[in-house]
């Protein structure tokens, strides 16, 4: 019975139900597309999941982007839930007169509740699955185009967040219209004939506080205030919609800017520019590849590819004393690079209940170990903990910290090559070997490897722009003192490639922002269009009394501003709060004027689109005549 009524009423009211169905299809399509796009993108820049580099992009930066990625997915779902709940609620409110008539002829409130709730659910189910279909088709087309353009973009349907989207929207459709229907069922039948304008609205009542102030500025503003007050239900619904839309746009824009700037700053600190590496040709070849692994998923250096402690690759720093005579050399960093088998050691920690738990899974793997002199290290790593302390002598990269340990500061690491198991003093955000490297004191590593003072790598920090002026002299010093097989390499090219990779990864949220802006434009237009017949009556009377078309345009424009401006203020607060909650440690925060610039840009864009949305409405109002209006 309820479903039969819902189908008949859906067809009978098809002129109002089809736009509602279209909105649901559109919202779900956008949501499904971006859920799958965001999930497959994963900030890995069209990463081939079958690439040879199993360590690719799995450290602190990936962790920070993943948290932001999850926030985007959640906000997409929240936006869909809000838009669909508002749309289905508007559908119920526009049927208030039908509901009142059904109650007047004796239909029980419970039956009325069931009839229209089933209709709302029916519209949602149809809209959701059609939107799901079109969203997957759109994502498939995008994946196909990406493949044709040479990008490796996998077509994988995300089920978990899609299921959350369905459950969230279904619950919103069930609860929000349901509560309104229950309220309408208890309301006086005569009062129920009022649509979105409150039945107790008194046009003669003077506005108070802020509306009173605006009403005194001019007649157009007074009319806009009056229309907004009497349509406060519509105003409140769209205030929520605009606040959510602008909050998401603001959060994505600010969060993307913060993470992009911060991640590049972290890589700059871990790799730096104007760095020249000196060593054997084989050593430099593999050393440079181990930096390229950060941005190239198809590069992987294994422990058995090269023996860095081969006697042919070792030399003494004293052989390069002439480098001190080069005025453009700011710092010299001697290093010993070596592959060793590492093993995670379990640890015992006290849990919240006062008992004991074991952490660690006895993971093992062969990873690079770098011996450094802590006072000579060129990089100013962003890190947690201390680089070296008196009691500990090991620092690990963030790739190891997030993937090799369960609790990095509670556990120890075992060097099986020379039976050494120290505690870990800290971990650094590092681009070298995708963060799966270990740093220890140079003299200790030399002792463990039975070396005296031999090293296999020297890094030089140069003054900006000085490389070309010293490269010939530097080459002569290396050849004369170390031999023909030794050379140098400027690492700036790899450094810039890593930065560009992060920059490209930060671009994709702007695609989402463009779609959200489009949704915002549609929402602005729908708000202005809402209750157009009621407003048209007033404008028709005003026009008959001699009001000009400009006055009508100004009134509609001001009504849009009244809902846009408060939503912008709310979005600024919500957006700042969201970013504060998900901000990763050590981020580089932008100056305070950056969020203000973003919100001003959103405000100007909203005002422009608000004005543009008036044009088709004015044309429609101009076509109205007395025949269009009901006399009761």
C-alpha positions as CSV (number, residue, x, y, z in Angstrom):
1,X,0.0,0.0,0.0
2,X,2.7,2.5,1.0
3,X,4.9,1.6,-2.0
4,X,1.9,1.8,-4.3
5,X,1.0,5.2,-3.1
6,X,4.7,6.3,-3.3
7,X,4.9,5.3,-7.0
8,X,1.6,7.0,-7.9
9,X,2.5,10.2,-6.0
10,X,6.0,10.2,-7.5
11,X,4.5,10.2,-11.0
12,X,1.8,12.7,-10.1
13,X,4.4,15.1,-8.7
14,X,7.0,14.3,-11.3
15,X,7.6,18.0,-12.1
16,X,9.0,18.5,-8.6
17,X,10.3,15.0,-8.0
18,X,12.4,14.7,-11.2
19,X,14.6,17.7,-10.2
20,X,15.0,16.1,-6.7
21,X,15.9,12.8,-8.3
22,X,18.3,14.5,-10.6
23,X,20.0,16.3,-7.7
24,X,20.4,13.0,-5.8
25,X,21.9,11.3,-8.9
26,X,24.2,14.2,-9.5
27,X,25.4,14.3,-5.9
28,X,25.9,10.5,-5.6
29,X,27.7,10.5,-9.0
30,X,30.2,13.2,-7.9
31,X,30.7,11.5,-4.6
32,X,31.3,8.0,-6.0
33,X,33.6,9.4,-8.7
34,X,35.8,11.2,-6.2
35,X,35.7,8.5,-3.6
36,X,37.2,6.1,-6.2
37,X,39.4,8.7,-7.6
38,X,40.8,9.7,-4.2
39,X,41.2,6.1,-3.2
40,X,43.0,5.0,-6.3
41,X,45.1,8.2,-6.4
42,X,46.1,7.8,-2.8
43,X,48.6,10.7,-3.3
44,X,50.8,8.3,-5.2
45,X,50.7,10.1,-8.5
46,X,49.4,7.4,-10.7
47,X,51.6,4.8,-9.0
48,X,51.8,1.4,-10.5
49,X,51.0,-0.9,-7.6
50,X,53.2,-3.6,-9.3
51,X,56.3,-1.4,-9.4
52,X,59.6,-2.8,-8.4
53,X,60.1,-0.4,-5.5
54,X,58.2,-2.0,-2.7
55,X,59.3,0.8,-0.3
56,X,58.0,3.6,-2.4
57,X,56.3,6.5,-0.6
58,X,55.6,4.8,2.7
59,X,57.1,7.1,5.4
60,X,56.0,10.2,7.3
61,X,55.0,12.2,4.2
62,X,52.8,9.4,3.0
63,X,51.3,9.1,6.6
64,X,50.5,12.8,6.6
65,X,49.0,12.8,3.1
66,X,47.0,9.6,4.0
67,X,45.4,11.3,7.0
68,X,44.5,14.3,4.8
69,X,43.3,11.9,2.1
70,X,41.0,10.2,4.6
71,X,39.7,13.6,5.7
72,X,38.8,14.4,2.1
73,X,36.9,11.2,1.8
74,X,35.0,11.8,5.0
75,X,34.1,15.4,3.9
76,X,32.9,14.2,0.5
77,X,30.5,11.8,2.3
78,X,29.4,14.5,4.8
79,X,28.6,16.8,1.9
80,X,26.6,14.1,0.1
81,X,24.6,13.3,3.3
82,X,23.8,17.0,3.9
83,X,22.8,17.7,0.3
84,X,20.6,14.6,0.1
85,X,19.0,15.2,3.5
86,X,18.2,18.8,2.6
87,X,16.8,17.8,-0.8
88,X,14.5,15.1,0.6
89,X,13.5,17.4,3.4
90,X,12.6,20.2,0.9
91,X,10.5,17.6,-1.0
92,X,8.5,16.8,2.2
93,X,8.0,20.5,3.0
94,X,6.7,21.2,-0.5
95,X,4.0,18.5,0.1
96,X,2.7,20.1,3.3
97,X,-0.5,21.1,1.6
98,X,-1.1,17.5,0.3
99,X,-0.4,16.2,3.8
100,X,-2.9,18.6,5.3
101,X,-5.6,17.6,2.8
102,X,-5.0,13.9,3.5
103,X,-5.3,14.5,7.2
104,X,-8.4,16.6,6.7
105,X,-10.2,13.8,4.9
106,X,-9.4,11.4,7.8
107,X,-6.1,9.7,6.9
108,X,-4.3,8.7,10.1
109,X,-1.1,10.6,10.8
110,X,0.8,7.3,11.0
111,X,-0.3,6.3,7.5
112,X,0.6,9.8,6.1
113,X,4.0,9.4,7.7
114,X,4.4,6.0,6.1
115,X,3.2,7.1,2.6
116,X,5.6,10.0,2.2
117,X,8.5,8.5,4.0
118,X,8.4,5.5,1.6
119,X,8.2,7.9,-1.3
120,X,11.3,9.8,0.0
121,X,13.2,6.5,0.5
122,X,12.1,5.3,-3.0
123,X,13.4,8.5,-4.6
124,X,16.7,8.1,-2.7
125,X,17.1,4.4,-3.6
126,X,16.5,5.1,-7.3
127,X,18.7,8.2,-7.2
128,X,21.5,6.5,-5.3
129,X,21.9,3.5,-7.5
130,X,21.6,5.5,-10.7
131,X,24.2,7.9,-9.3
132,X,26.4,4.9,-8.3
133,X,26.2,3.6,-11.9
134,X,27.0,6.9,-13.5
135,X,29.8,7.6,-11.0
136,X,31.5,4.3,-11.7
137,X,31.1,4.8,-15.5
138,X,32.6,8.3,-15.2
139,X,35.5,6.9,-13.2
140,X,36.0,4.2,-15.7
141,X,36.1,6.7,-18.6
142,X,38.6,8.8,-16.6
143,X,40.8,5.7,-16.0
144,X,40.6,4.8,-19.7
145,X,41.6,8.4,-20.7
146,X,44.5,8.3,-18.2
147,X,45.8,5.1,-19.6
148,X,45.6,6.4,-23.2
149,X,47.6,9.4,-22.1
150,X,50.3,7.2,-20.7
151,X,49.4,7.3,-17.0
152,X,49.2,4.1,-15.0
153,X,45.9,4.5,-13.2
154,X,44.3,1.3,-11.9
155,X,40.5,0.9,-12.1
156,X,39.7,-0.4,-8.6
157,X,36.2,0.1,-7.1
158,X,36.3,1.3,-3.5
159,X,33.7,-0.5,-1.5
160,X,34.2,0.6,2.1
161,X,33.6,4.3,1.7
162,X,30.9,3.7,-0.9
163,X,29.1,1.6,1.7
164,X,29.5,4.3,4.3
165,X,28.1,6.8,1.7
166,X,25.0,4.7,1.2
167,X,24.4,4.1,4.9
168,X,24.9,7.7,5.8
169,X,22.6,9.0,3.1
170,X,20.0,6.3,3.8
171,X,19.9,7.2,7.5
172,X,19.7,10.9,6.7
173,X,16.8,10.2,4.3
174,X,15.1,8.1,6.9
175,X,15.6,10.3,10.0
176,X,15.4,13.9,8.8
177,X,12.2,13.7,6.7
178,X,10.8,11.2,9.3
179,X,11.1,13.6,12.1
180,X,9.5,16.4,10.1
181,X,6.6,14.1,9.1
182,X,6.1,13.2,12.8
183,X,6.0,16.9,13.6
184,X,3.6,17.6,10.7
185,X,1.4,14.8,11.9
186,X,0.9,16.5,15.3
187,X,0.4,20.0,13.8
188,X,-3.0,21.7,13.4
189,X,-4.5,20.8,10.0
190,X,-5.2,24.4,9.1
191,X,-1.6,25.5,10.0
192,X,-0.3,22.7,7.9
193,X,-1.4,24.4,4.7
194,X,1.5,26.8,5.1
195,X,4.5,25.8,3.0
196,X,8.0,26.8,3.9
197,X,6.8,30.2,5.3
198,X,5.9,29.8,9.0
199,X,2.2,29.7,9.6
200,X,2.6,32.2,12.5
201,X,4.6,34.7,10.4
202,X,3.4,38.3,11.0
203,X,4.4,40.6,8.2
204,X,3.5,43.6,10.3
205,X,6.0,42.7,13.1
206,X,9.1,44.8,13.0
207,X,12.5,43.1,12.8
208,X,14.8,43.2,15.7
209,X,18.5,43.6,16.3
210,X,20.6,43.1,13.2
211,X,17.7,42.7,10.7
212,X,16.3,46.0,12.1
213,X,19.6,47.8,11.4
214,X,19.7,46.5,7.8
215,X,16.0,47.3,7.3
216,X,16.7,51.0,7.9
217,X,19.3,51.3,5.2
218,X,16.9,51.1,2.2
219,X,13.7,49.7,0.9
220,X,15.4,47.0,-1.2
221,X,17.4,45.8,1.8
222,X,14.2,45.9,3.9
223,X,12.4,43.7,1.4
224,X,15.3,41.3,1.3
225,X,15.4,41.1,5.1
226,X,11.7,40.5,5.2
227,X,11.8,37.7,2.6
228,X,14.7,36.0,4.4
229,X,12.9,36.1,7.8
230,X,9.7,34.6,6.5
231,X,11.6,31.9,4.6
232,X,13.9,31.1,7.6
233,X,13.4,27.4,7.2
234,X,14.8,27.6,3.6
235,X,17.5,30.0,4.9
236,X,18.6,27.6,7.7
237,X,18.8,24.6,5.4
238,X,20.9,26.4,2.8
239,X,23.0,28.0,5.5
240,X,24.0,24.5,6.4
241,X,24.6,23.5,2.8
242,X,26.8,26.5,2.0
243,X,28.7,26.2,5.3
244,X,29.5,22.6,4.5
245,X,30.5,23.3,0.9
246,X,32.7,26.3,1.8
247,X,34.2,24.5,4.8
248,X,35.3,21.6,2.6
249,X,36.7,23.9,-0.1
250,X,38.5,26.0,2.5
251,X,39.8,22.9,4.4
252,X,41.1,21.2,1.2
253,X,42.7,24.4,-0.1
254,X,44.4,25.3,3.2
255,X,45.3,21.6,4.0
256,X,46.8,21.0,0.5
257,X,48.8,24.2,0.7
258,X,50.1,23.3,4.2
259,X,51.0,19.7,3.4
260,X,52.6,20.6,0.0
261,X,54.7,23.4,1.5
262,X,55.6,21.3,4.6
263,X,56.5,18.1,2.7
264,X,58.8,20.0,0.3
265,X,60.4,21.7,3.3
266,X,60.9,18.3,4.9
267,X,62.6,16.9,1.8
268,X,64.7,20.1,1.5
269,X,65.9,19.5,5.0
270,X,66.7,15.9,4.4
271,X,68.4,16.3,1.0
272,X,69.2,20.0,0.5
273,X,70.4,21.7,-2.6
274,X,73.9,22.7,-3.8
275,X,75.2,19.3,-2.7
276,X,78.0,17.6,-4.5
277,X,78.8,13.9,-3.7
278,X,82.3,12.5,-4.2
279,X,83.2,8.9,-4.5
280,X,83.8,5.9,-6.7
281,X,81.8,5.9,-9.9
282,X,79.9,2.8,-8.8
283,X,79.3,4.2,-5.4
284,X,77.9,7.5,-6.8
285,X,75.7,5.7,-9.3
286,X,73.9,3.6,-6.7
287,X,73.9,6.4,-4.1
288,X,72.1,8.7,-6.6
289,X,69.6,6.0,-7.4
290,X,68.9,5.5,-3.7
291,X,67.7,9.2,-3.6
292,X,65.7,8.8,-6.8
293,X,63.8,5.9,-5.2
294,X,61.7,8.6,-3.3
295,X,60.0,9.8,-6.5
296,X,60.5,6.9,-8.9
297,X,58.6,3.7,-8.1
298,X,60.5,1.7,-10.7
299,X,63.9,2.1,-9.1
300,X,65.0,-0.3,-6.4
301,X,68.6,-0.8,-5.2
302,X,69.1,-4.2,-3.4
303,X,71.8,-5.0,-0.9
304,X,73.5,-7.5,-3.3
305,X,73.7,-5.0,-6.2
306,X,76.9,-3.5,-4.9
307,X,79.4,-4.0,-2.1
308,X,80.0,-0.5,-0.8
309,X,82.9,-1.7,1.4
310,X,84.8,-3.1,-1.5
311,X,88.4,-1.9,-1.0
312,X,88.3,-0.3,-4.5
313,X,85.6,2.1,-3.2
314,X,87.2,3.1,0.1
315,X,89.5,6.1,0.7
316,X,90.7,8.5,3.4
317,X,89.3,12.0,3.8
318,X,92.9,13.2,4.3
319,X,93.5,12.4,0.5
320,X,91.1,15.3,-0.3
321,X,92.7,18.0,1.9
322,X,92.9,20.3,-1.1
323,X,89.2,20.7,-1.1
324,X,89.5,22.9,1.9
325,X,91.2,25.5,-0.4
326,X,88.0,25.9,-2.4
327,X,86.4,29.0,-1.0
328,X,82.8,28.1,-2.2
329,X,82.8,24.9,-0.1
330,X,80.8,25.7,3.1
331,X,80.8,22.2,4.7
332,X,82.4,18.8,4.3
333,X,80.4,15.7,5.4
334,X,82.3,12.4,5.3
335,X,80.3,9.2,5.3
336,X,80.5,5.4,5.2
337,X,77.7,3.7,3.3
338,X,77.0,0.0,3.9
339,X,74.2,-2.5,3.5
340,X,73.4,-4.6,6.6
341,X,70.7,-7.1,7.7
342,X,68.5,-5.4,10.3
343,X,66.1,-7.1,12.7
344,X,63.4,-5.6,14.8
345,X,63.6,-6.6,18.4
346,X,60.5,-7.0,20.5
347,X,60.0,-4.9,23.6
348,X,57.8,-5.0,26.7
349,X,55.6,-2.0,27.5
350,X,53.1,-1.3,30.3
351,X,49.6,-1.0,29.0
352,X,46.8,1.3,30.3
353,X,45.5,-1.5,32.6
354,X,48.8,-1.8,34.4
355,X,49.7,-5.1,32.7
356,X,52.5,-5.8,30.2
357,X,52.3,-6.1,26.4
358,X,54.9,-7.2,23.8
359,X,55.4,-4.9,20.8
360,X,57.3,-6.0,17.7
361,X,57.0,-8.8,15.2
362,X,60.7,-9.7,14.6
363,X,60.7,-8.1,11.2
364,X,64.0,-8.3,9.3
365,X,65.4,-6.9,6.1
366,X,68.6,-5.7,4.4
367,X,68.8,-1.9,4.4
368,X,71.5,0.8,4.1
369,X,73.4,1.9,7.2
370,X,75.2,5.2,7.0
371,X,78.1,6.2,9.3
372,X,78.2,9.9,9.9
373,X,80.0,12.4,12.0
374,X,77.1,14.2,13.7
375,X,79.0,17.5,13.9
376,X,79.6,17.5,10.2
377,X,76.2,16.4,8.9
378,X,75.0,18.8,6.2
379,X,71.3,18.1,6.4
380,X,69.1,19.7,9.0
381,X,66.8,16.8,9.3
382,X,63.2,17.2,10.6
383,X,63.0,14.5,13.2
384,X,61.4,13.0,16.3
385,X,63.8,12.4,19.2
386,X,67.5,13.2,19.1
387,X,70.0,12.6,16.4
388,X,72.6,11.0,18.6
389,X,72.8,10.9,22.4
390,X,75.4,9.6,24.8
391,X,73.5,6.4,25.5
392,X,72.2,5.6,22.0
393,X,74.0,5.7,18.7
394,X,71.3,4.9,16.1
395,X,68.8,7.0,14.2
396,X,66.4,5.4,11.7
397,X,64.6,6.9,8.7
398,X,60.8,7.5,8.8
399,X,60.2,4.6,6.4
400,X,61.7,2.2,9.0
401,X,59.9,4.0,11.9
402,X,56.5,3.6,10.3
403,X,56.9,0.2,8.7
404,X,59.6,-1.8,10.5
405,X,58.7,-1.0,14.1
406,X,55.5,-1.1,16.1
407,X,56.8,1.4,18.7
408,X,60.1,2.8,17.5
409,X,61.2,4.5,20.7
410,X,60.4,1.4,22.9
411,X,62.2,-1.1,20.7
412,X,65.8,-1.9,19.7
413,X,67.3,-2.7,16.3
414,X,69.8,-5.5,15.8
415,X,72.6,-5.4,13.2
416,X,73.1,-9.1,12.5
417,X,76.2,-8.4,10.4
418,X,78.2,-7.4,13.5
419,X,76.0,-8.4,16.5
420,X,75.1,-5.0,17.7
421,X,71.6,-4.2,19.3
422,X,71.3,-0.5,20.3
423,X,68.2,1.5,21.4
424,X,66.9,4.1,18.9
425,X,67.4,7.7,19.8
426,X,65.1,9.2,17.1
427,X,63.8,9.0,13.5
428,X,64.3,11.5,10.7
429,X,62.1,12.4,7.7
430,X,64.3,11.3,4.9
431,X,64.2,10.9,1.2
432,X,67.2,8.6,1.0
433,X,66.2,5.0,0.2
434,X,62.5,6.1,0.8
435,X,63.3,6.6,4.5
436,X,64.5,3.0,5.0
437,X,68.0,3.8,6.1
438,X,69.8,3.9,9.4
439,X,72.3,6.5,10.7
440,X,75.0,5.6,13.3
441,X,78.2,7.2,14.4
442,X,81.0,7.0,11.8
443,X,83.7,5.9,14.2
444,X,81.5,3.1,15.6
445,X,80.6,1.8,12.2
446,X,84.2,1.8,11.2
447,X,85.0,-0.1,14.3
448,X,82.3,-2.7,13.6
449,X,83.5,-3.2,10.0
450,X,87.2,-3.4,11.1
451,X,88.1,-0.2,9.2
452,X,90.4,2.4,10.5
453,X,89.5,5.8,9.0
454,X,88.2,4.7,5.6
455,X,85.1,6.1,4.1
456,X,83.4,5.7,0.7
457,X,81.5,9.0,0.3
458,X,82.1,12.7,0.9
459,X,79.3,15.4,0.5
460,X,80.1,19.0,-0.1
461,X,77.8,21.9,0.7
462,X,78.5,24.6,-1.9
463,X,77.5,28.3,-2.0
464,X,74.5,28.8,-4.3
465,X,75.6,29.1,-8.0
466,X,79.2,28.3,-7.4
467,X,79.3,24.8,-8.9
468,X,80.3,25.7,-12.4
469,X,83.2,27.9,-11.2
470,X,84.8,25.1,-9.2
471,X,83.9,21.9,-11.0
472,X,87.0,21.7,-13.1
473,X,89.3,22.3,-10.2
474,X,87.3,19.8,-8.1
475,X,87.6,17.2,-10.8
476,X,91.4,17.6,-10.9
477,X,91.7,17.3,-7.1
478,X,89.6,14.0,-7.2
479,X,91.5,12.5,-10.1
480,X,94.9,13.4,-8.9
481,X,94.4,12.2,-5.3
482,X,91.9,9.3,-5.7
483,X,92.3,8.0,-9.3
484,X,90.4,7.9,-12.6
485,X,87.6,5.8,-11.2
486,X,86.6,8.4,-8.7
487,X,84.4,11.4,-9.6
488,X,81.7,13.8,-8.4
489,X,78.0,14.3,-9.0
490,X,75.8,17.3,-8.4
491,X,72.6,16.1,-6.7
492,X,70.4,19.1,-7.5
493,X,68.6,17.3,-10.4
494,X,67.5,14.5,-8.2
495,X,66.5,16.9,-5.4
496,X,64.3,18.9,-7.8
497,X,62.7,15.8,-9.2
498,X,61.7,14.8,-5.7
499,X,60.3,18.2,-5.0
500,X,58.4,18.2,-8.3
501,X,56.9,14.8,-7.4
502,X,55.5,16.2,-4.2
503,X,54.2,19.3,-6.1
504,X,52.3,17.2,-8.6
505,X,50.8,15.0,-5.9
506,X,49.4,18.2,-4.3
507,X,47.5,19.2,-7.4
508,X,44.7,16.6,-7.5
509,X,42.6,18.1,-4.6
510,X,42.0,21.1,-6.8
511,X,40.0,19.0,-9.2
512,X,37.7,18.3,-6.3
513,X,37.5,22.0,-5.5
514,X,36.4,22.8,-9.0
515,X,33.5,20.3,-8.7
516,X,32.6,21.6,-5.3
517,X,32.5,25.2,-6.7
518,X,30.1,23.9,-9.4
519,X,27.9,22.3,-6.7
520,X,28.0,25.6,-4.8
521,X,26.8,27.4,-7.9
522,X,23.9,25.0,-8.3
523,X,23.1,25.4,-4.6
524,X,23.1,29.2,-4.9
525,X,20.7,29.0,-7.9
526,X,18.4,26.5,-6.1
527,X,18.3,28.8,-3.1
528,X,17.3,31.8,-5.2
529,X,14.9,29.6,-7.1
530,X,13.3,28.2,-4.0
531,X,9.8,29.6,-3.3
532,X,10.0,31.6,-6.5
533,X,6.2,31.6,-6.9
534,X,5.8,33.1,-3.4
535,X,8.4,35.7,-4.1
536,X,7.1,36.3,-7.6
537,X,3.7,37.4,-6.2
538,X,5.4,40.1,-4.2
539,X,7.6,41.2,-7.2
540,X,4.5,41.1,-9.5
541,X,2.7,43.4,-7.1
542,X,5.8,45.7,-6.8
543,X,6.1,45.8,-10.5
544,X,2.4,46.7,-10.9
545,X,3.0,49.6,-8.4
546,X,5.9,50.9,-10.5
547,X,9.0,49.2,-9.1
548,X,11.8,48.8,-11.6
549,X,13.4,45.5,-12.5
550,X,16.7,46.8,-10.9
551,X,15.0,46.9,-7.5
552,X,13.8,43.3,-7.9
553,X,17.3,42.2,-8.9
554,X,18.9,43.9,-5.9
555,X,16.4,42.2,-3.5
556,X,17.2,38.8,-4.9
557,X,20.9,39.5,-4.8
558,X,20.8,40.6,-1.2
559,X,18.8,37.5,-0.2
560,X,21.6,35.4,-1.6
561,X,24.2,37.5,0.3
562,X,22.4,37.0,3.6
563,X,22.9,33.2,3.4
564,X,26.4,33.3,1.7
565,X,28.2,35.7,4.1
566,X,27.3,33.9,7.4
567,X,28.2,30.5,5.8
568,X,31.7,32.0,4.8
569,X,32.3,33.0,8.4
570,X,31.2,29.6,9.7
571,X,33.4,27.8,7.1
572,X,36.4,29.8,8.1
573,X,36.0,28.7,11.7
574,X,35.2,25.1,10.8
575,X,38.0,24.8,8.3
576,X,40.6,26.2,10.7
577,X,39.4,23.7,13.3
578,X,39.5,20.7,11.0
579,X,43.0,21.6,9.8
580,X,44.1,22.0,13.4
581,X,42.8,18.6,14.3
582,X,44.5,16.8,11.4
583,X,47.7,18.8,11.2
584,X,50.8,16.6,11.2
585,X,53.7,17.4,13.5
586,X,56.4,19.7,12.1
587,X,54.2,21.2,9.4
588,X,55.1,24.6,8.0
589,X,52.1,26.8,8.8
590,X,51.3,29.7,6.3
591,X,51.0,33.3,7.5
592,X,47.7,34.2,8.9
593,X,46.8,36.3,5.8
594,X,46.8,33.1,3.6
595,X,43.5,31.7,5.1
596,X,42.0,35.2,4.9
597,X,43.0,35.4,1.2
598,X,41.4,32.0,0.6
599,X,38.1,33.0,2.3
600,X,38.1,36.4,0.5
601,X,38.5,34.6,-2.8
602,X,35.6,32.2,-1.9
603,X,33.5,35.2,-0.9
604,X,34.2,37.1,-4.1
605,X,33.5,34.0,-6.2
606,X,30.2,33.4,-4.3
607,X,29.1,37.0,-4.8
608,X,29.8,36.8,-8.5
609,X,28.0,33.5,-8.9
610,X,25.1,34.9,-6.8
611,X,24.7,37.8,-9.3
612,X,25.0,35.5,-12.3
613,X,22.3,33.2,-10.9
614,X,19.8,36.1,-10.8
615,X,19.7,36.5,-14.6
616,X,17.6,33.3,-15.4
617,X,15.4,34.0,-12.4
618,X,14.6,37.5,-13.5
619,X,13.7,36.2,-17.0
620,X,11.4,33.6,-15.4
621,X,9.8,36.2,-13.1
622,X,9.2,38.5,-16.0
623,X,7.2,35.8,-17.7
624,X,4.8,35.5,-14.8
625,X,1.2,36.8,-15.1
626,X,-1.9,36.7,-12.9
627,X,-2.8,33.3,-14.3
628,X,0.3,31.7,-12.7
629,X,-0.8,32.5,-9.2
630,X,-3.3,30.6,-7.1
631,X,-6.1,32.7,-5.6
632,X,-6.2,30.8,-2.2
